[in-house]
Each structure stands twice: as structure tokens, then as C-alpha cells.
């Protein structure tokens, strides 16, 4: 089971989506991740 304390980290779904999309997808995921961390 995923550790709830690790919720702030990039999720597996984000990683797999980024891998499918390639570098542009990784950039988008990182941007979304930074927004999530700031929120």
C-alpha cells in the first residue's frame, strides 16, 4: 500500500504518464507537481 506520508512526492500515475508522453510530458508533470507542493 502507498505510504500516506509520501503523498507530496510524484505519484506513480504521474510518472507513467510522463514516460508515455516523453520529455514534454515530464516537464508538464514537474510543473503540476510544483504547483501541488506550493498549494
N, CA, C and O atoms as a GROMACS GRO file, in nm:
protein
  156
    1UNK      N    1   0.085  -0.121   0.000
    1UNK     CA    2   0.000   0.000   0.000
    1UNK      C    3   0.088   0.125   0.000
    1UNK      O    4   0.194   0.125   0.062
    2UNK      N    5   0.045   0.230  -0.069
    2UNK     CA    6   0.126   0.352  -0.071
    2UNK      C    7   0.133   0.416   0.067
    2UNK      O    8   0.035   0.415   0.142
    3UNK      N    9   0.247   0.470   0.098
    3UNK     CA   10   0.266   0.536   0.227
    3UNK      C   11   0.204   0.676   0.219
    3UNK      O   12   0.243   0.755   0.134
    4UNK      N   13   0.110   0.706   0.307
    4UNK     CA   14   0.039   0.834   0.301
    4UNK      C   15   0.135   0.951   0.322
    4UNK      O   16   0.110   1.060   0.271
    5UNK      N   17   0.244   0.930   0.394
    5UNK     CA   18   0.339   1.038   0.418
    5UNK      C   19   0.410   1.079   0.289
    5UNK      O   20   0.467   1.188   0.281
    6UNK      N   21   0.405   0.993   0.188
    6UNK     CA   22   0.475   1.019   0.062
    6UNK      C   23   0.383   1.084  -0.040
    6UNK      O   24   0.418   1.092  -0.158
    7UNK      N   25   0.267   1.131   0.002
    7UNK     CA   26   0.169   1.189  -0.089
    7UNK      C   27   0.224   1.309  -0.164
    7UNK      O   28   0.185   1.335  -0.278
    8UNK      N   29   0.316   1.383  -0.101
    8UNK     CA   30   0.372   1.503  -0.164
    8UNK      C   31   0.466   1.467  -0.279
    8UNK      O   32   0.495   1.552  -0.363
    9UNK      N   33   0.512   1.343  -0.282
    9UNK     CA   34   0.602   1.303  -0.389
    9UNK      C   35   0.525   1.280  -0.518
    9UNK      O   36   0.402   1.269  -0.517
   10UNK      N   37   0.597   1.272  -0.628
   10UNK     CA   38   0.533   1.249  -0.757
   10UNK      C   39   0.471   1.110  -0.757
   10UNK      O   40   0.538   1.012  -0.721
   11UNK      N   41   0.345   1.100  -0.797
   11UNK     CA   42   0.273   0.973  -0.793
   11UNK      C   43   0.313   0.884  -0.910
   11UNK      O   44   0.357   0.932  -1.014
   12UNK      N   45   0.297   0.753  -0.891
   12UNK     CA   46   0.329   0.656  -0.996
   12UNK      C   47   0.253   0.686  -1.124
   12UNK      O   48   0.307   0.671  -1.234
   13UNK      N   49   0.128   0.730  -1.111
   13UNK     CA   50   0.048   0.761  -1.230
   13UNK      C   51   0.111   0.877  -1.307
   13UNK      O   52   0.113   0.877  -1.430
   14UNK      N   53   0.162   0.976  -1.233
   14UNK     CA   54   0.228   1.089  -1.299
   14UNK      C   55   0.351   1.041  -1.375
   14UNK      O   56   0.376   1.083  -1.487
   15UNK      N   57   0.427   0.951  -1.311
   15UNK     CA   58   0.550   0.900  -1.373
   15UNK      C   59   0.518   0.821  -1.499
   15UNK      O   60   0.581   0.841  -1.602
   16UNK      N   61   0.420   0.732  -1.491
   16UNK     CA   62   0.387   0.650  -1.608
   16UNK      C   63   0.332   0.737  -1.721
   16UNK      O   64   0.360   0.711  -1.839
   17UNK      N   65   0.255   0.840  -1.686
   17UNK     CA   66   0.204   0.932  -1.788
   17UNK      C   67   0.320   1.007  -1.854
   17UNK      O   68   0.323   1.024  -1.975
   18UNK      N   69   0.414   1.050  -1.772
   18UNK     CA   70   0.530   1.122  -1.825
   18UNK      C   71   0.613   1.034  -1.917
   18UNK      O   72   0.662   1.080  -2.020
   19UNK      N   73   0.628   0.907  -1.881
   19UNK     CA   74   0.705   0.816  -1.965
   19UNK      C   75   0.638   0.797  -2.100
   19UNK      O   76   0.704   0.788  -2.203
   20UNK      N   77   0.505   0.791  -2.099
   20UNK     CA   78   0.432   0.775  -2.226
   20UNK      C   79   0.448   0.900  -2.313
   20UNK      O   80   0.463   0.890  -2.434
   21UNK      N   81   0.446   1.017  -2.250
   21UNK     CA   82   0.448   1.142  -2.325
   21UNK      C   83   0.589   1.185  -2.363
   21UNK      O   84   0.606   1.266  -2.454
   22UNK      N   85   0.690   1.133  -2.294
   22UNK     CA   86   0.827   1.173  -2.323
   22UNK      C   87   0.863   1.302  -2.249
   22UNK      O   88   0.798   1.340  -2.152
   23UNK      N   89   0.968   1.368  -2.297
   23UNK     CA   90   1.021   1.485  -2.227
   23UNK      C   91   0.916   1.595  -2.206
   23UNK      O   92   0.909   1.649  -2.095
   24UNK      N   93   0.835   1.631  -2.307
   24UNK     CA   94   0.733   1.734  -2.282
   24UNK      C   95   0.639   1.695  -2.169
   24UNK      O   96   0.597   1.779  -2.090
   25UNK      N   97   0.606   1.566  -2.162
   25UNK     CA   98   0.519   1.518  -2.056
   25UNK      C   99   0.585   1.528  -1.920
   25UNK      O  100   0.521   1.562  -1.821
   26UNK      N  101   0.715   1.499  -1.916
   26UNK     CA  102   0.789   1.509  -1.789
   26UNK      C  103   0.789   1.654  -1.742
   26UNK      O  104   0.767   1.681  -1.624
   27UNK      N  105   0.813   1.746  -1.834
   27UNK     CA  106   0.812   1.889  -1.797
   27UNK      C  107   0.676   1.929  -1.741
   27UNK      O  108   0.668   2.001  -1.642
   28UNK      N  109   0.569   1.880  -1.806
   28UNK     CA  110   0.434   1.916  -1.761
   28UNK      C  111   0.408   1.858  -1.623
   28UNK      O  112   0.352   1.926  -1.536
   29UNK      N  113   0.449   1.733  -1.602
   29UNK     CA  114   0.427   1.670  -1.472
   29UNK      C  115   0.504   1.744  -1.363
   29UNK      O  116   0.451   1.767  -1.254
   30UNK      N  117   0.627   1.783  -1.392
   30UNK     CA  118   0.706   1.855  -1.292
   30UNK      C  119   0.641   1.990  -1.260
   30UNK      O  120   0.642   2.032  -1.144
   31UNK      N  121   0.585   2.057  -1.361
   31UNK     CA  122   0.518   2.184  -1.338
   31UNK      C  123   0.396   2.164  -1.249
   31UNK      O  124   0.373   2.240  -1.155
   32UNK      N  125   0.316   2.061  -1.280
   32UNK     CA  126   0.198   2.030  -1.198
   32UNK      C  127   0.240   1.994  -1.057
   32UNK      O  128   0.174   2.033  -0.960
   33UNK      N  129   0.350   1.920  -1.045
   33UNK     CA  130   0.399   1.877  -0.914
   33UNK      C  131   0.439   1.998  -0.830
   33UNK      O  132   0.407   2.004  -0.711
   34UNK      N  133   0.508   2.093  -0.890
   34UNK     CA  134   0.548   2.212  -0.816
   34UNK      C  135   0.427   2.290  -0.769
   34UNK      O  136   0.426   2.343  -0.658
   35UNK      N  137   0.324   2.298  -0.855
   35UNK     CA  138   0.201   2.366  -0.816
   35UNK      C  139   0.138   2.298  -0.696
   35UNK      O  140   0.091   2.363  -0.602
   36UNK      N  141   0.137   2.163  -0.699
   36UNK     CA  142   0.076   2.084  -0.592
   36UNK      C  143   0.152   2.105  -0.461
   36UNK      O  144   0.092   2.113  -0.353
   37UNK      N  145   0.285   2.114  -0.471
   37UNK     CA  146   0.366   2.131  -0.350
   37UNK      C  147   0.341   2.268  -0.289
   37UNK      O  148   0.333   2.281  -0.167
   38UNK      N  149   0.330   2.370  -0.374
   38UNK     CA  150   0.308   2.506  -0.324
   38UNK      C  151   0.170   2.522  -0.263
   38UNK      O  152   0.153   2.598  -0.168
   39UNK      N  153   0.072   2.451  -0.316
   39UNK     CA  154  -0.066   2.467  -0.272
   39UNK      C  155  -0.084   2.429  -0.125
   39UNK      O  156  -0.195   2.436  -0.072
   0.00000   0.00000   0.00000
